[in-house]
Amino acid sequence: MSLAGFNAFEYRGDTLHCEGVSLAAVADAVGTPAFVYSRKAIEAAYKAYDAALDGVDHLICYSVKANSSIGILNVLARLGAGADIVSGGELFRWLKAGGDAGKVVFSGVGKTEAEMRTALEAGILAFNVESTEEIDVLDRVARAAGVKARVALRVNPDVDAQTHPYISTGLTQNKFGIAAAAARDAFRHAASLANLDVRGIDCHIGSQLTKTSPFADAIARLCDLILSLAGEGIMITDLDIGGGLGIDYGKEGDAPPPSHGEYGAAVKQAMAKLGSHPIRLLVEPGRSIVGPAGVLLARVLYNKDNEVKHFTIIDAAMNDLIRPSFYGSHHPMTPVKKSETAPRKTDVVGPICETGDFLARDRALPPLATGALLAIGAAGAYSFTMSSNYNTRPRAVEVLVSGDRYTVIRERETLEHLVRGERTAE
Ligand code: LLP
C-alpha cells in the first residue's frame, strides 16, 4: 500500500515497517525518539537522479547539510556520489565517511581562510565562490599554498523558486551568489588571477521546489552567460545547477513534486541551447535523496484536553524536528500500530517549554494511548541535522535499515556528552 509521505515504509500486518524491519521492534530495542532510515530508499533516489540525467555528462554531489551522519554519507560515497559541502565540518564528515575529496564542491557565502586551506589540501573539485571579495581571498590563499584553486562562480540568476521565503535563495534580495549584472566582470577578474582555475558556473535558487520551470529558467540564464563568456575566451565546462527536487510531505491539497524523469527532461531541454559547447552538469540534491527515506519515531507520553483542544504529548520535540515550528512545515504522521478507531483532531506536541514546540497542529489522528508509537514521516532531510540540545535534551539515536537488518549509525547522546568541555569559573 502507499502511504502519503512515507515512501519506504509500509504496514505489514498491523505494524509499520521500514523495509523488512518492524518499527515497533526498533523502538523497543533502541528507545525513542529515534530516526530510522531506509538504505534502499536512499539508493533508489540516488539512482533515479543518475538515470534521469543519462545521456548528459554529470556528477551528483549530494548536499551534505540535508543529512550528514557518517552512516548516511557512506551509503552515498559507495554509490560513487560527490558532495556539496558548506563548511570544513562537512568536509571532515565526508572524508571520514569514505567520500572522495575530488568530487566535492564547496558552497557558502562565508568560507573562512582556514576552511579554504583545508579544502585545497584535500584537493576538492571546486569552490563555488559567492562574492567578488571571496575571489581575491581564495586566490591569495591558493598562492600561499602553492596551488591553483578550481572555481565556479555562483551567480544569482534572479529567479523565483516559488517556495518558502526562508529557503528561496535565487532572488536579488537574497544573500547568495554574485548578482547577475556583476557576473561577467567577476568572471573576467577571476580568470585574470594566477592562482584560480575558473571552470564552472553555479547557481542554487532554493529548496523544496515543486515545479521544474524555475530550474529551467535558471539554467537558461546560466547557459546564455556560458556562451557569451566563451565568446571572450573564458571557457566554462562545469554547469552546477544546485539543489534538487522537492518531496511529498503528505499534505492534502499539495501538488506532488515532479518526477525525476520530468526533472531530467526539463534540465536537458534547458541545456540544449549550449549546442556543441562541451559541458559537465553538476547537481546538488539533498532533500530528495534522504528526506523520504527517514522517519522520526516517538512514543506518546500523555494525552490531555481543554475546552478547545486535544493535545498528544510525545517524547520527541522541536529540538528533534524543528521544521514544523520554524517553517510551518507539514510532516505526515501515522501510528506504528495500525488503528481502526476514528481519527480526531489533536495538537502533537513535545516536552519543551515553548508554545512553538509542536510537531503538528489540528492533525487528524486516531487516539493514541500512553506508550503508543507514532511515526513522523519525510524526516530524513533537515531533521537530525537541524536538531539541537535545547532544554538539555540529548539528540536522538539514528538507525539505518537494510533489508531485514538494521544498524545503529549514531548512538543516542548521553548527558555526559552534553556537558563535555564545560567547566565552572574559579
Ligand atoms: N546546494 C546548495 C548551495 C544549497 O544551499 C542547498 C540547500 C542544496 C544544494 C540542497 O537543496 P535540496 O536538494 O535539499 O533542496 N532547512 C531547510 C532547507 C534549507 C536548504 C538549504 N540549502 C528545510 O528544512 O526545508
Residues whose N, C-alpha, C, O or C-beta is under 5 A from the ligand:
A	BS01	LLP	S63 A66 D84 S107 I167 H204 G206 S207 Q208 G242 G243 G244 L245 E284 P285 G286 R287 S288 R323 Y382
